[in-house]
Amino acid sequence: KVNISGNYISDKKEGTWIYLTETGSKLRVENYKNGRPEGKWETFYKEGPPESIDLYKNGKKEGRCKYYSITGELLYDVVFKDNKIVKTMKDKRNINTAPKQ
C-alpha cells in the first residue's frame, strides 16, 4: 500500500505531493501549481536511491532531467524544452533500464 499526502485547492493538486511505501520510504515527490506539474519531481527505487529527477514548467518537462540506475550511476541525462528533448547529455541506457517517457 502506498501512502500519499498532498493538498487540493479548488479540486486541483497544489504544492508538494509525497508518495511513501508502507515502511515510510519515499517513492515519489511531485510538485504542482494549479493542478499542473511544476518544478522538481523525484522518483525513488523502492530500495531507496533516486531513480529520476525531472523538471516541469507549466505542466511540461522543461530543463535538465536525469535518470539513474539502482546503484546510482547516471544512465540518461537530457534537456527538455516544451516537453521535447532538445539535447542529450548522456545516454547509457539499455532495453532493461530505459526510463518511461
QUILINLIN-V255382 format. One record per backbone hydrogen bond with DSSP energy under -0.5 kcal/mol. NH is the residue of the N-H (numbers start at 1). CO is the residue of the C=O. If there is no record, write none. Layout:
NH CO
NH CO
This chain:
3 20
4 2
5 18
7 14
9 12
12 9
14 7
15 32
17 30
18 5
19 28
20 3
21 25
24 21
27 19
28 19
29 42
30 17
32 15
33 36
35 13
36 33
38 31
39 56
41 54
42 29
43 52
44 27
45 49
48 45
51 43
52 43
53 66
54 41
56 39
57 60
59 37
60 57
62 55
63 80
65 78
66 53
67 76
68 51
69 73
72 69
75 67
75 73
76 67
77 90
78 65
79 87
80 63
81 84
83 61
84 81
86 79
87 79
89 77
89 87
90 77
92 75
97 94
98 94
